[in-house]
Amino acid sequence: MQNFEKILLAYDGSEQGRVALRRTLPLLGTGEVEVHLLAVVPLTGAVAAAEGFYTESMYEAERERIEAILDEGVDLLKQRGVDAEGHLRAGEPAHQIQRLADDLAVDLVVVGHQRRGLLARWWQGSVGASLLDRLNCSLLVVQAAAEELPGRDEPAS
């Protein structure tokens, strides 16, 4: 297996994202790997604000919420002895992940996978799947076991 020297973790604060973060810890070591954590403010909020669907203050509140999620992730890594740098971007998540991965020349991108039905996947797409053809590095998609997610007894079909 390739040695990963720079890792980018896409972190949205969801349970799937938290599981991906915890499961990635053994890859990170302590100070051996350069770690970057990315949280993305979806552009849909900015577009909706521009179209008058919601206000700039609503968008700013969402940005602050996502920034707090990013800080939580960086703090969790630091508690586990991993020095990580946080990045906050706005836009379409897969595009922003790919751009930062290229900018930083990372060896591995890690994303959490949220199980959804076929219709939801078709409608909303999959960040992990859309990254497959965009990245110039390895991609690790972490899927949580049912017992790792609160309120879930069995996998979604």
PyMOL commands that set and color helices and strands:
alter all, ss='L'
color gray80, all
select helices_A, chain A and resi 15-28+43-50+56-79+93-104+118-124+127-131+146-148
alter helices_A, ss='H'
color red, helices_A
select strands_A, chain A and resi 6-10+34-42+84-91+108-113+138-143
alter strands_A, ss='S'
color yellow, strands_A
deselect
rebuild
show_as cartoon
